[in-house]
Amino acid sequence: MRISSVEPCDYQQILDIYNWYIENTTITFEIDKLTIEEFTLRIERIIKEYPYLVIKEGDRVLGYGYLDHFNPRKAYDITADLSIYLDHNVLHQHLGQQILDALIIEAKKQNITNIISIITSENTNSIHFHEKNGFIKRAYLNKVGIKFGRVLDVSFYQKDI
């Protein structure tokens, strides 16, 4: 397995991973599947300023992670928003850990000192992962989203790096 920066040949596989989460989970609050055109624009916006990494076995993308603006106002430049998604068929193989470790190295190169993750209350695997990696729950927002007919809460987790 290897971790590398995202390339255009990875976009469709990444989108397939993400669309699975849109259709099947409350991990993302997106409701409608994305098109490759929409997703490409997102990736290309992000990679102009932040790291966007994939973990692959051969040509198969097993997961991806990236940092993005926590808030677009300039004073927030020391803080980034974290997203990691793994192919649902390869969970619990420590791939997310490898991506997180690589993203932290890249974040430090960019003078980012805080990473924030916004986690849905039902995503207990992510909550455990973040707590294991030194993220601290800093905020809890009650009943801020609805998906699949369920009203959902989110928590903000922060890690100083």
Rosetta constraint file for C-alpha pairs under 8 A:
AtomPair CA 1 CA 55 HARMONIC 6.71 0.50
AtomPair CA 1 CA 56 HARMONIC 5.47 0.50
AtomPair CA 1 CA 57 HARMONIC 4.64 0.50
AtomPair CA 1 CA 58 HARMONIC 7.22 0.50
AtomPair CA 2 CA 55 HARMONIC 5.58 0.50
AtomPair CA 2 CA 56 HARMONIC 5.48 0.50
AtomPair CA 2 CA 57 HARMONIC 6.68 0.50
AtomPair CA 3 CA 53 HARMONIC 6.55 0.50
AtomPair CA 3 CA 54 HARMONIC 5.55 0.50
AtomPair CA 3 CA 55 HARMONIC 4.40 0.50
AtomPair CA 3 CA 56 HARMONIC 6.44 0.50
AtomPair CA 3 CA 99 HARMONIC 7.30 0.50
AtomPair CA 3 CA 102 HARMONIC 7.99 0.50
AtomPair CA 4 CA 53 HARMONIC 5.50 0.50
AtomPair CA 4 CA 54 HARMONIC 5.59 0.50
AtomPair CA 4 CA 55 HARMONIC 6.66 0.50
AtomPair CA 5 CA 51 HARMONIC 7.20 0.50
AtomPair CA 5 CA 52 HARMONIC 5.81 0.50
AtomPair CA 5 CA 53 HARMONIC 4.49 0.50
AtomPair CA 5 CA 54 HARMONIC 6.16 0.50
AtomPair CA 6 CA 10 HARMONIC 6.37 0.50
AtomPair CA 6 CA 11 HARMONIC 7.74 0.50
AtomPair CA 6 CA 52 HARMONIC 5.82 0.50
AtomPair CA 6 CA 53 HARMONIC 5.28 0.50
AtomPair CA 6 CA 54 HARMONIC 5.67 0.50
AtomPair CA 7 CA 11 HARMONIC 7.06 0.50
AtomPair CA 10 CA 14 HARMONIC 6.19 0.50
AtomPair CA 10 CA 61 HARMONIC 6.97 0.50
AtomPair CA 11 CA 15 HARMONIC 6.06 0.50
AtomPair CA 11 CA 36 HARMONIC 7.51 0.50
AtomPair CA 11 CA 39 HARMONIC 7.68 0.50
AtomPair CA 11 CA 40 HARMONIC 6.77 0.50
AtomPair CA 12 CA 16 HARMONIC 6.14 0.50
AtomPair CA 12 CA 36 HARMONIC 6.60 0.50
AtomPair CA 13 CA 17 HARMONIC 6.38 0.50
AtomPair CA 13 CA 60 HARMONIC 7.76 0.50
AtomPair CA 13 CA 61 HARMONIC 6.25 0.50
AtomPair CA 14 CA 18 HARMONIC 6.27 0.50
AtomPair CA 14 CA 61 HARMONIC 6.97 0.50
AtomPair CA 14 CA 63 HARMONIC 7.24 0.50
AtomPair CA 14 CA 64 HARMONIC 7.03 0.50
AtomPair CA 15 CA 19 HARMONIC 5.87 0.50
AtomPair CA 15 CA 34 HARMONIC 7.53 0.50
AtomPair CA 15 CA 36 HARMONIC 6.94 0.50
AtomPair CA 15 CA 39 HARMONIC 6.82 0.50
AtomPair CA 16 CA 20 HARMONIC 6.24 0.50
AtomPair CA 17 CA 21 HARMONIC 6.84 0.50
AtomPair CA 17 CA 63 HARMONIC 7.57 0.50
AtomPair CA 17 CA 85 HARMONIC 7.28 0.50
AtomPair CA 17 CA 86 HARMONIC 6.92 0.50
AtomPair CA 17 CA 87 HARMONIC 5.42 0.50
AtomPair CA 17 CA 88 HARMONIC 7.52 0.50
AtomPair CA 18 CA 22 HARMONIC 6.39 0.50
AtomPair CA 18 CA 85 HARMONIC 7.01 0.50
AtomPair CA 19 CA 23 HARMONIC 6.16 0.50
AtomPair CA 19 CA 33 HARMONIC 5.39 0.50
AtomPair CA 19 CA 34 HARMONIC 6.67 0.50
AtomPair CA 20 CA 24 HARMONIC 5.95 0.50
AtomPair CA 20 CA 25 HARMONIC 7.93 0.50
AtomPair CA 21 CA 25 HARMONIC 5.17 0.50
AtomPair CA 21 CA 26 HARMONIC 7.49 0.50
AtomPair CA 21 CA 27 HARMONIC 6.67 0.50
AtomPair CA 21 CA 28 HARMONIC 6.72 0.50
AtomPair CA 22 CA 26 HARMONIC 7.34 0.50
AtomPair CA 22 CA 27 HARMONIC 7.68 0.50
AtomPair CA 22 CA 28 HARMONIC 6.07 0.50
AtomPair CA 22 CA 29 HARMONIC 7.41 0.50
AtomPair CA 22 CA 30 HARMONIC 5.88 0.50
AtomPair CA 22 CA 31 HARMONIC 6.02 0.50
AtomPair CA 22 CA 32 HARMONIC 6.83 0.50
AtomPair CA 22 CA 33 HARMONIC 6.28 0.50
AtomPair CA 23 CA 31 HARMONIC 7.22 0.50
AtomPair CA 23 CA 32 HARMONIC 7.49 0.50
AtomPair CA 23 CA 33 HARMONIC 6.98 0.50
AtomPair CA 26 CA 120 HARMONIC 7.00 0.50
AtomPair CA 26 CA 122 HARMONIC 7.13 0.50
AtomPair CA 26 CA 123 HARMONIC 7.60 0.50
AtomPair CA 26 CA 147 HARMONIC 6.55 0.50
AtomPair CA 26 CA 148 HARMONIC 7.91 0.50
AtomPair CA 27 CA 119 HARMONIC 7.29 0.50
AtomPair CA 27 CA 120 HARMONIC 5.87 0.50
AtomPair CA 27 CA 122 HARMONIC 7.46 0.50
AtomPair CA 27 CA 123 HARMONIC 6.02 0.50
AtomPair CA 28 CA 120 HARMONIC 7.63 0.50
AtomPair CA 29 CA 145 HARMONIC 7.16 0.50
AtomPair CA 29 CA 146 HARMONIC 7.83 0.50
AtomPair CA 29 CA 147 HARMONIC 6.95 0.50
AtomPair CA 31 CA 147 HARMONIC 7.21 0.50
AtomPair CA 34 CA 38 HARMONIC 6.20 0.50
AtomPair CA 34 CA 39 HARMONIC 6.39 0.50
AtomPair CA 35 CA 39 HARMONIC 6.19 0.50
AtomPair CA 36 CA 40 HARMONIC 5.86 0.50
AtomPair CA 37 CA 41 HARMONIC 6.41 0.50
AtomPair CA 38 CA 42 HARMONIC 6.55 0.50
AtomPair CA 39 CA 43 HARMONIC 6.28 0.50
AtomPair CA 40 CA 44 HARMONIC 6.06 0.50
AtomPair CA 41 CA 45 HARMONIC 6.10 0.50
AtomPair CA 42 CA 46 HARMONIC 6.27 0.50
AtomPair CA 43 CA 47 HARMONIC 6.14 0.50
AtomPair CA 43 CA 52 HARMONIC 7.86 0.50
AtomPair CA 44 CA 48 HARMONIC 6.57 0.50
AtomPair CA 45 CA 49 HARMONIC 7.75 0.50
AtomPair CA 46 CA 50 HARMONIC 5.72 0.50
AtomPair CA 46 CA 51 HARMONIC 7.68 0.50
AtomPair CA 46 CA 52 HARMONIC 7.42 0.50
AtomPair CA 46 CA 67 HARMONIC 7.81 0.50
AtomPair CA 46 CA 68 HARMONIC 6.20 0.50
AtomPair CA 47 CA 51 HARMONIC 6.04 0.50
AtomPair CA 47 CA 52 HARMONIC 6.17 0.50
AtomPair CA 49 CA 68 HARMONIC 7.88 0.50
AtomPair CA 50 CA 66 HARMONIC 7.20 0.50
AtomPair CA 50 CA 67 HARMONIC 5.69 0.50
AtomPair CA 50 CA 68 HARMONIC 6.03 0.50
AtomPair CA 51 CA 66 HARMONIC 5.64 0.50
AtomPair CA 51 CA 67 HARMONIC 5.95 0.50
AtomPair CA 51 CA 103 HARMONIC 6.90 0.50
AtomPair CA 51 CA 106 HARMONIC 6.60 0.50
AtomPair CA 51 CA 107 HARMONIC 7.71 0.50
AtomPair CA 52 CA 64 HARMONIC 7.41 0.50
AtomPair CA 52 CA 65 HARMONIC 5.91 0.50
AtomPair CA 52 CA 66 HARMONIC 4.19 0.50
AtomPair CA 52 CA 67 HARMONIC 6.68 0.50
AtomPair CA 53 CA 64 HARMONIC 5.54 0.50
AtomPair CA 53 CA 65 HARMONIC 5.38 0.50
AtomPair CA 53 CA 66 HARMONIC 6.05 0.50
AtomPair CA 53 CA 99 HARMONIC 7.14 0.50
AtomPair CA 53 CA 103 HARMONIC 7.62 0.50
AtomPair CA 54 CA 61 HARMONIC 6.56 0.50
AtomPair CA 54 CA 62 HARMONIC 7.57 0.50
AtomPair CA 54 CA 63 HARMONIC 5.84 0.50
AtomPair CA 54 CA 64 HARMONIC 4.22 0.50
AtomPair CA 54 CA 65 HARMONIC 6.53 0.50
AtomPair CA 54 CA 99 HARMONIC 7.60 0.50
AtomPair CA 55 CA 61 HARMONIC 5.92 0.50
AtomPair CA 55 CA 62 HARMONIC 5.69 0.50
AtomPair CA 55 CA 63 HARMONIC 5.41 0.50
AtomPair CA 55 CA 64 HARMONIC 6.02 0.50
AtomPair CA 55 CA 95 HARMONIC 7.46 0.50
AtomPair CA 55 CA 99 HARMONIC 7.12 0.50
AtomPair CA 56 CA 60 HARMONIC 5.36 0.50
AtomPair CA 56 CA 61 HARMONIC 4.45 0.50
AtomPair CA 56 CA 62 HARMONIC 5.43 0.50
AtomPair CA 56 CA 63 HARMONIC 7.27 0.50
AtomPair CA 57 CA 61 HARMONIC 6.65 0.50
AtomPair CA 57 CA 62 HARMONIC 6.98 0.50
AtomPair CA 61 CA 87 HARMONIC 7.94 0.50
AtomPair CA 62 CA 86 HARMONIC 5.97 0.50
AtomPair CA 62 CA 87 HARMONIC 5.36 0.50
AtomPair CA 62 CA 90 HARMONIC 6.97 0.50
AtomPair CA 63 CA 84 HARMONIC 7.46 0.50
AtomPair CA 63 CA 85 HARMONIC 5.57 0.50
AtomPair CA 63 CA 86 HARMONIC 3.93 0.50
AtomPair CA 63 CA 87 HARMONIC 5.58 0.50
AtomPair CA 63 CA 95 HARMONIC 7.40 0.50
AtomPair CA 63 CA 96 HARMONIC 7.63 0.50
AtomPair CA 64 CA 84 HARMONIC 5.76 0.50
AtomPair CA 64 CA 85 HARMONIC 5.53 0.50
AtomPair CA 64 CA 86 HARMONIC 6.36 0.50
AtomPair CA 64 CA 99 HARMONIC 7.09 0.50
AtomPair CA 65 CA 82 HARMONIC 7.39 0.50
AtomPair CA 65 CA 83 HARMONIC 5.38 0.50
AtomPair CA 65 CA 84 HARMONIC 4.06 0.50
AtomPair CA 65 CA 85 HARMONIC 6.26 0.50
AtomPair CA 65 CA 99 HARMONIC 6.26 0.50
AtomPair CA 65 CA 100 HARMONIC 7.45 0.50
AtomPair CA 65 CA 103 HARMONIC 7.64 0.50
AtomPair CA 66 CA 82 HARMONIC 6.04 0.50
AtomPair CA 66 CA 83 HARMONIC 5.54 0.50
AtomPair CA 66 CA 84 HARMONIC 6.64 0.50
AtomPair CA 66 CA 103 HARMONIC 7.06 0.50
AtomPair CA 67 CA 80 HARMONIC 5.80 0.50
AtomPair CA 67 CA 81 HARMONIC 5.42 0.50
AtomPair CA 67 CA 82 HARMONIC 4.79 0.50
AtomPair CA 67 CA 83 HARMONIC 6.51 0.50
AtomPair CA 67 CA 103 HARMONIC 7.44 0.50
AtomPair CA 67 CA 107 HARMONIC 7.98 0.50
AtomPair CA 68 CA 80 HARMONIC 5.50 0.50
AtomPair CA 68 CA 81 HARMONIC 5.09 0.50
AtomPair CA 68 CA 82 HARMONIC 6.67 0.50
AtomPair CA 69 CA 76 HARMONIC 7.98 0.50
AtomPair CA 69 CA 77 HARMONIC 7.49 0.50
AtomPair CA 69 CA 79 HARMONIC 7.42 0.50
AtomPair CA 69 CA 80 HARMONIC 5.26 0.50
AtomPair CA 69 CA 81 HARMONIC 5.78 0.50
AtomPair CA 70 CA 76 HARMONIC 7.01 0.50
AtomPair CA 70 CA 79 HARMONIC 6.14 0.50
AtomPair CA 70 CA 80 HARMONIC 4.83 0.50
AtomPair CA 70 CA 81 HARMONIC 4.65 0.50
AtomPair CA 70 CA 116 HARMONIC 7.21 0.50
AtomPair CA 71 CA 76 HARMONIC 6.09 0.50
AtomPair CA 72 CA 76 HARMONIC 7.05 0.50
AtomPair CA 72 CA 77 HARMONIC 7.87 0.50
AtomPair CA 73 CA 77 HARMONIC 7.55 0.50
AtomPair CA 76 CA 80 HARMONIC 7.95 0.50
AtomPair CA 77 CA 112 HARMONIC 6.98 0.50
AtomPair CA 78 CA 111 HARMONIC 6.34 0.50
AtomPair CA 78 CA 112 HARMONIC 4.25 0.50
AtomPair CA 78 CA 113 HARMONIC 5.36 0.50
AtomPair CA 78 CA 114 HARMONIC 6.32 0.50
AtomPair CA 79 CA 112 HARMONIC 5.62 0.50
AtomPair CA 79 CA 113 HARMONIC 6.12 0.50
AtomPair CA 79 CA 114 HARMONIC 4.58 0.50
AtomPair CA 79 CA 115 HARMONIC 5.66 0.50
AtomPair CA 79 CA 116 HARMONIC 7.19 0.50
AtomPair CA 80 CA 112 HARMONIC 6.88 0.50
AtomPair CA 80 CA 114 HARMONIC 6.40 0.50
AtomPair CA 80 CA 115 HARMONIC 4.98 0.50
AtomPair CA 80 CA 116 HARMONIC 6.12 0.50
AtomPair CA 81 CA 115 HARMONIC 5.82 0.50
AtomPair CA 81 CA 116 HARMONIC 4.86 0.50
AtomPair CA 81 CA 117 HARMONIC 5.87 0.50
AtomPair CA 81 CA 118 HARMONIC 7.94 0.50
AtomPair CA 82 CA 115 HARMONIC 6.37 0.50
AtomPair CA 82 CA 116 HARMONIC 5.97 0.50
AtomPair CA 82 CA 117 HARMONIC 5.29 0.50
AtomPair CA 83 CA 117 HARMONIC 7.04 0.50
AtomPair CA 84 CA 96 HARMONIC 6.73 0.50
AtomPair CA 84 CA 99 HARMONIC 7.58 0.50
AtomPair CA 84 CA 100 HARMONIC 7.77 0.50
AtomPair CA 85 CA 96 HARMONIC 7.66 0.50
AtomPair CA 86 CA 90 HARMONIC 6.89 0.50
AtomPair CA 86 CA 91 HARMONIC 6.62 0.50
AtomPair CA 86 CA 95 HARMONIC 7.62 0.50
AtomPair CA 86 CA 96 HARMONIC 7.05 0.50
AtomPair CA 87 CA 91 HARMONIC 7.00 0.50
AtomPair CA 91 CA 95 HARMONIC 7.69 0.50
AtomPair CA 94 CA 98 HARMONIC 6.61 0.50
AtomPair CA 95 CA 99 HARMONIC 6.38 0.50
AtomPair CA 96 CA 100 HARMONIC 6.05 0.50
AtomPair CA 97 CA 101 HARMONIC 6.09 0.50
AtomPair CA 98 CA 102 HARMONIC 6.28 0.50
AtomPair CA 99 CA 103 HARMONIC 6.11 0.50
AtomPair CA 100 CA 104 HARMONIC 6.15 0.50
AtomPair CA 101 CA 105 HARMONIC 6.53 0.50
AtomPair CA 102 CA 106 HARMONIC 6.43 0.50
AtomPair CA 103 CA 107 HARMONIC 5.96 0.50
AtomPair CA 104 CA 108 HARMONIC 6.22 0.50
AtomPair CA 104 CA 161 HARMONIC 7.34 0.50
AtomPair CA 105 CA 109 HARMONIC 6.58 0.50
AtomPair CA 106 CA 110 HARMONIC 6.63 0.50
AtomPair CA 107 CA 111 HARMONIC 6.41 0.50
AtomPair CA 107 CA 112 HARMONIC 5.14 0.50
AtomPair CA 107 CA 113 HARMONIC 7.55 0.50
AtomPair CA 108 CA 112 HARMONIC 5.49 0.50
AtomPair CA 108 CA 113 HARMONIC 6.89 0.50
AtomPair CA 108 CA 161 HARMONIC 7.38 0.50
AtomPair CA 112 CA 161 HARMONIC 7.72 0.50
AtomPair CA 113 CA 160 HARMONIC 5.72 0.50
AtomPair CA 113 CA 161 HARMONIC 5.11 0.50
AtomPair CA 114 CA 158 HARMONIC 6.73 0.50
AtomPair CA 114 CA 159 HARMONIC 5.64 0.50
AtomPair CA 114 CA 160 HARMONIC 4.60 0.50
AtomPair CA 114 CA 161 HARMONIC 5.92 0.50
AtomPair CA 115 CA 158 HARMONIC 5.64 0.50
AtomPair CA 115 CA 159 HARMONIC 5.25 0.50
AtomPair CA 115 CA 160 HARMONIC 6.58 0.50
AtomPair CA 115 CA 161 HARMONIC 7.50 0.50
AtomPair CA 116 CA 156 HARMONIC 6.64 0.50
AtomPair CA 116 CA 157 HARMONIC 5.57 0.50
AtomPair CA 116 CA 158 HARMONIC 4.57 0.50
AtomPair CA 116 CA 159 HARMONIC 6.61 0.50
AtomPair CA 117 CA 156 HARMONIC 5.74 0.50
AtomPair CA 117 CA 157 HARMONIC 5.11 0.50
AtomPair CA 117 CA 158 HARMONIC 6.51 0.50
AtomPair CA 118 CA 154 HARMONIC 6.50 0.50
AtomPair CA 118 CA 155 HARMONIC 5.69 0.50
AtomPair CA 118 CA 156 HARMONIC 4.63 0.50
AtomPair CA 118 CA 157 HARMONIC 6.35 0.50
AtomPair CA 119 CA 123 HARMONIC 6.69 0.50
AtomPair CA 119 CA 126 HARMONIC 7.12 0.50
AtomPair CA 119 CA 127 HARMONIC 7.00 0.50
AtomPair CA 119 CA 154 HARMONIC 5.37 0.50
AtomPair CA 119 CA 155 HARMONIC 5.26 0.50
AtomPair CA 119 CA 156 HARMONIC 6.42 0.50
AtomPair CA 119 CA 157 HARMONIC 7.51 0.50
AtomPair CA 120 CA 152 HARMONIC 7.00 0.50
AtomPair CA 120 CA 153 HARMONIC 5.98 0.50
AtomPair CA 120 CA 154 HARMONIC 4.37 0.50
AtomPair CA 120 CA 155 HARMONIC 6.47 0.50
AtomPair CA 121 CA 152 HARMONIC 6.79 0.50
AtomPair CA 121 CA 153 HARMONIC 5.32 0.50
AtomPair CA 121 CA 154 HARMONIC 5.24 0.50
AtomPair CA 121 CA 155 HARMONIC 6.69 0.50
AtomPair CA 122 CA 152 HARMONIC 7.78 0.50
AtomPair CA 123 CA 127 HARMONIC 6.41 0.50
AtomPair CA 124 CA 128 HARMONIC 6.11 0.50
AtomPair CA 125 CA 129 HARMONIC 6.16 0.50
AtomPair CA 126 CA 130 HARMONIC 6.05 0.50
AtomPair CA 127 CA 131 HARMONIC 6.16 0.50
AtomPair CA 128 CA 132 HARMONIC 6.02 0.50
AtomPair CA 129 CA 133 HARMONIC 6.31 0.50
AtomPair CA 130 CA 134 HARMONIC 6.48 0.50
AtomPair CA 130 CA 135 HARMONIC 5.18 0.50
AtomPair CA 130 CA 136 HARMONIC 7.83 0.50
AtomPair CA 130 CA 157 HARMONIC 7.44 0.50
AtomPair CA 131 CA 135 HARMONIC 5.02 0.50
AtomPair CA 131 CA 136 HARMONIC 6.41 0.50
AtomPair CA 134 CA 159 HARMONIC 6.27 0.50
AtomPair CA 135 CA 157 HARMONIC 5.62 0.50
AtomPair CA 135 CA 158 HARMONIC 5.03 0.50
AtomPair CA 135 CA 159 HARMONIC 4.46 0.50
AtomPair CA 135 CA 160 HARMONIC 7.87 0.50
AtomPair CA 136 CA 157 HARMONIC 5.20 0.50
AtomPair CA 136 CA 158 HARMONIC 5.26 0.50
AtomPair CA 136 CA 159 HARMONIC 6.40 0.50
AtomPair CA 137 CA 155 HARMONIC 6.72 0.50
AtomPair CA 137 CA 156 HARMONIC 5.85 0.50
AtomPair CA 137 CA 157 HARMONIC 4.34 0.50
AtomPair CA 137 CA 158 HARMONIC 6.45 0.50
AtomPair CA 138 CA 155 HARMONIC 7.48 0.50
AtomPair CA 138 CA 156 HARMONIC 5.66 0.50
AtomPair CA 138 CA 157 HARMONIC 5.66 0.50
AtomPair CA 138 CA 158 HARMONIC 6.55 0.50
AtomPair CA 139 CA 155 HARMONIC 5.54 0.50
AtomPair CA 139 CA 156 HARMONIC 5.02 0.50
AtomPair CA 139 CA 157 HARMONIC 7.24 0.50
AtomPair CA 140 CA 153 HARMONIC 7.34 0.50
AtomPair CA 140 CA 154 HARMONIC 5.95 0.50
AtomPair CA 140 CA 155 HARMONIC 4.39 0.50
AtomPair CA 140 CA 156 HARMONIC 6.41 0.50
AtomPair CA 141 CA 153 HARMONIC 5.65 0.50
AtomPair CA 141 CA 154 HARMONIC 5.33 0.50
AtomPair CA 141 CA 155 HARMONIC 6.15 0.50
AtomPair CA 142 CA 152 HARMONIC 7.22 0.50
AtomPair CA 142 CA 153 HARMONIC 4.67 0.50
AtomPair CA 142 CA 154 HARMONIC 6.81 0.50
AtomPair CA 143 CA 151 HARMONIC 5.59 0.50
AtomPair CA 143 CA 152 HARMONIC 5.00 0.50
AtomPair CA 143 CA 153 HARMONIC 4.77 0.50
AtomPair CA 143 CA 154 HARMONIC 7.90 0.50
AtomPair CA 144 CA 151 HARMONIC 7.30 0.50
AtomPair CA 144 CA 152 HARMONIC 6.11 0.50
AtomPair CA 144 CA 153 HARMONIC 5.70 0.50
AtomPair CA 144 CA 154 HARMONIC 7.22 0.50
AtomPair CA 145 CA 151 HARMONIC 5.73 0.50
AtomPair CA 145 CA 152 HARMONIC 5.03 0.50
AtomPair CA 145 CA 153 HARMONIC 6.69 0.50
AtomPair CA 146 CA 150 HARMONIC 5.37 0.50
AtomPair CA 146 CA 151 HARMONIC 4.42 0.50
AtomPair CA 146 CA 152 HARMONIC 5.71 0.50
AtomPair CA 147 CA 151 HARMONIC 6.76 0.50
AtomPair CA 147 CA 152 HARMONIC 7.50 0.50
